[in-house]
């Protein structure tokens, strides 16, 4: 059985090791990481999934950013340990993370990812939102957690200072 809990400070390096395992070397060179530098994840939204023995099976993080001066959540990374891939755990992390974000009062979420995968969770291409280069604009996706939250929102994604 998998248990989800908010990520705690003691989980940090174990989660980082999972991300290192699941993503290509150099992941921290991506533009999305520049938006996260020296900014902590949003408290209470980042989740860890542990199996019955307490071993980390997956994790998801959310970060505060701005688009056109408006607050937006940046989802990512989300990762599932290879021994648990194919079990639907990534979807559980995403759905639970989005539900927690909605309950916390967030209106919109942004990510850089694969549209066919994230479309299942209500994400769609954001034509008017620009991630810092080098980011493929076809991978900039968003989801409104509140009806109309993305209406009229446009511009460059920028850091929210810590």
C-alpha positions as CSV (number, residue, x, y, z in Angstrom):
1,X,0.0,0.0,0.0
2,X,1.2,3.5,-0.9
3,X,0.9,6.4,1.5
4,X,1.0,10.1,0.4
5,X,2.2,12.8,2.8
6,X,3.4,16.3,2.4
7,X,7.2,16.5,1.8
8,X,9.1,17.3,5.0
9,X,12.6,19.0,5.1
10,X,14.1,15.6,6.0
11,X,12.8,14.1,2.7
12,X,14.7,16.7,0.6
13,X,17.8,14.7,-0.3
14,X,16.0,11.4,-0.8
15,X,13.6,13.1,-3.2
16,X,16.5,14.7,-5.0
17,X,18.1,11.3,-5.4
18,X,14.8,10.0,-6.9
19,X,14.8,12.8,-9.4
20,X,18.4,12.1,-10.3
21,X,17.5,8.4,-10.9
22,X,14.4,9.2,-13.0
23,X,15.7,12.1,-15.1
24,X,18.6,12.6,-17.5
25,X,21.9,14.0,-16.2
26,X,21.9,17.8,-16.4
27,X,18.3,18.1,-15.4
28,X,19.2,21.1,-13.3
29,X,20.4,23.0,-16.4
30,X,16.8,23.3,-17.6
31,X,15.3,26.8,-17.6
32,X,12.6,25.7,-15.1
33,X,15.3,25.2,-12.5
34,X,16.4,28.8,-12.9
35,X,12.9,29.7,-11.7
36,X,13.4,27.6,-8.6
37,X,16.9,28.7,-7.6
38,X,16.9,29.7,-3.9
39,X,13.0,29.6,-3.8
40,X,11.5,26.9,-1.6
41,X,8.7,24.7,-2.9
42,X,5.2,25.8,-1.9
43,X,4.7,24.5,1.7
44,X,2.2,21.7,2.0
45,X,1.8,21.0,-1.7
46,X,4.8,19.0,-2.5
47,X,4.1,15.3,-1.8
48,X,6.0,12.1,-1.2
49,X,4.6,8.6,-1.8
50,X,6.1,5.8,0.4
51,X,5.4,2.1,0.2
52,X,4.5,-0.1,3.2
53,X,8.1,-0.3,4.2
54,X,8.5,3.5,4.1
55,X,10.6,3.4,1.0
56,X,10.2,6.4,-1.3
57,X,8.1,5.4,-4.4
58,X,7.4,8.8,-5.9
59,X,7.4,12.6,-5.4
60,X,5.9,15.8,-6.8
61,X,6.9,19.4,-6.2
62,X,5.2,22.7,-6.8
63,X,7.0,26.1,-7.0
64,X,5.7,29.7,-7.0
65,X,6.3,31.7,-10.2
66,X,4.8,34.7,-11.9
67,X,3.2,35.1,-15.4
68,X,2.4,38.7,-16.3
69,X,2.9,39.5,-12.6
70,X,0.2,37.1,-11.5
71,X,0.9,34.1,-9.2
72,X,1.1,30.7,-10.8
73,X,2.2,27.3,-9.6
74,X,4.9,25.6,-11.5
75,X,4.4,21.8,-11.3
76,X,7.5,19.7,-11.4
77,X,9.3,17.6,-11.2
78,X,7.1,14.6,-10.6
79,X,8.8,11.2,-10.6
80,X,8.0,7.6,-9.8
81,X,10.7,5.1,-8.8
82,X,11.2,2.6,-11.6
83,X,10.0,-0.3,-9.4
84,X,6.6,1.4,-9.1
85,X,6.2,2.8,-12.7
86,X,3.1,1.6,-14.5
87,X,1.1,1.4,-11.3
88,X,-0.7,4.8,-11.8
89,X,1.3,6.5,-9.0
90,X,2.3,9.4,-11.2
91,X,-1.4,10.2,-11.8
92,X,-2.2,9.8,-8.1
93,X,0.6,12.3,-7.2
94,X,-0.6,14.8,-9.9
95,X,-4.3,14.6,-9.0
96,X,-3.7,14.8,-5.2
97,X,-1.2,17.7,-5.8
98,X,-3.7,19.6,-7.9
99,X,-6.5,19.0,-5.4
100,X,-4.2,20.3,-2.6
101,X,-3.4,23.4,-4.7
102,X,-7.0,24.1,-5.3
103,X,-7.8,23.8,-1.6
104,X,-4.9,26.1,-0.8
105,X,-6.5,28.8,-3.0
106,X,-4.3,28.5,-6.1
107,X,-6.0,29.3,-9.4
108,X,-3.6,28.2,-12.1
109,X,-0.9,25.7,-12.7
110,X,1.9,25.6,-15.3
111,X,4.3,22.9,-16.4
112,X,6.7,22.0,-19.1
113,X,5.8,18.5,-20.3
114,X,4.3,16.1,-22.8
115,X,0.8,17.2,-23.9
116,X,-0.6,13.7,-24.5
117,X,0.4,12.6,-21.0
118,X,-0.6,15.8,-19.0
119,X,-3.7,16.3,-21.1
120,X,-5.3,13.5,-19.2
121,X,-5.2,15.8,-16.1
122,X,-6.7,18.8,-17.9
123,X,-3.5,20.5,-19.0
124,X,-3.5,22.2,-22.4
125,X,-1.1,24.3,-24.5
126,X,-0.6,27.9,-23.3
127,X,0.1,29.9,-26.4
128,X,0.4,33.2,-24.6
129,X,2.8,32.1,-21.9
130,X,6.6,32.0,-22.6
131,X,9.0,30.0,-20.5
132,X,12.6,31.3,-20.5
133,X,14.7,29.7,-23.2
134,X,15.6,27.1,-24.2
135,X,12.1,25.7,-23.8
136,X,10.0,24.2,-26.6
137,X,6.8,26.3,-26.6
138,X,4.8,23.2,-27.6
139,X,5.6,21.8,-24.1
140,X,4.4,24.8,-22.1
141,X,1.1,23.6,-20.6
142,X,-1.4,24.9,-18.1
143,X,-4.5,24.0,-16.2
144,X,-7.0,26.3,-14.5
145,X,-8.0,25.1,-11.0
146,X,-10.7,27.8,-11.0
147,X,-12.8,28.4,-14.0
148,X,-11.3,31.2,-16.2
149,X,-8.1,31.4,-14.2
150,X,-5.9,31.5,-17.3
151,X,-8.2,33.9,-19.2
152,X,-6.1,36.9,-20.3
153,X,-2.9,35.7,-18.6
154,X,0.1,36.1,-20.8
155,X,3.8,36.9,-20.8
156,X,7.1,35.6,-19.7
157,X,7.3,33.2,-16.7
158,X,9.5,34.8,-14.1
159,X,10.8,34.0,-10.7
160,X,8.9,34.8,-7.6
161,X,11.5,36.0,-5.1
162,X,11.8,34.0,-1.9
